[in-house]
């Protein structure tokens, strides 16, 4: 199976939001809809779920990073 990228979904009216928690690590096996990261804006906290099931081969974000819609997780 080829590697697939999971991207930050629509985050509303924000240009970027902070990653406050990374819930998975390289090597973890994940299920579809399993939360991967938690984002925090001025108004809300949002868990970003996986769009696919599989194995994490690389994480492109860390706690404290700022991400925008479409960034690879």
N, C-alpha and C positions, 0 to 999 in steps of 0.2 A: 504494500500500500504506500503510495506517495505521501510525502509530508504535506500537510495542509495548514494554512495560517488561520488563526482566529483573530478577529479584529474588534476593536472597541466599537460598540453599537452607537446609535444616536444618543447623545447626551444632552439633548435639549438646546437651550439658548446659550450654552457655555462654549467658549473657544477651547478651553482645556480644564481638566479637573485633576485633583491629586489622587494617586494610588495610596490608600492608607493601609491596605493589607493584601498580601499575596497568599492565596490559599492552597496553592499547589507548587510542586517543585519538579525540576527535571527528573525524568524517570518514572513519575507517577502515572498510573493508569487511571483515566477519567471516563466518566459516563456523559452522555449528552445531557445538557441542562445542569450539570454540576457547576457550582460557582468556582470561578478561577481567581478573580481579584475583587476587591472592594474599592469603589471610588467614592470621593466625598466632594460635594460642591458646597456653596454657601447655603443651599436650601435643602439638600438631601444626601443620603448615603445610598449607593447603588451597588449591588452585587452583580458582576458580569458573568453570566453562565456560558458554558461551552456550547458551541453550535454542533459539535460532533463528539463521538466517543473515540478513544484511542489512547496513545501514550505520549506524554509530554517529552519532546526532544530538546526543546530550548525555550527559555523564558526571556522575552525581550524587555520586560518591565520589572521594576523593583519598587519597594515601598519608598515613598517620597517623590517618585517621578510624577511629572505632569503629562497627561495623555489627552489626545483629541480624538474625535470620531474618525474611525478608519485606521488608527494606529494599530500595528500588529502587537498582540499580547505575547 
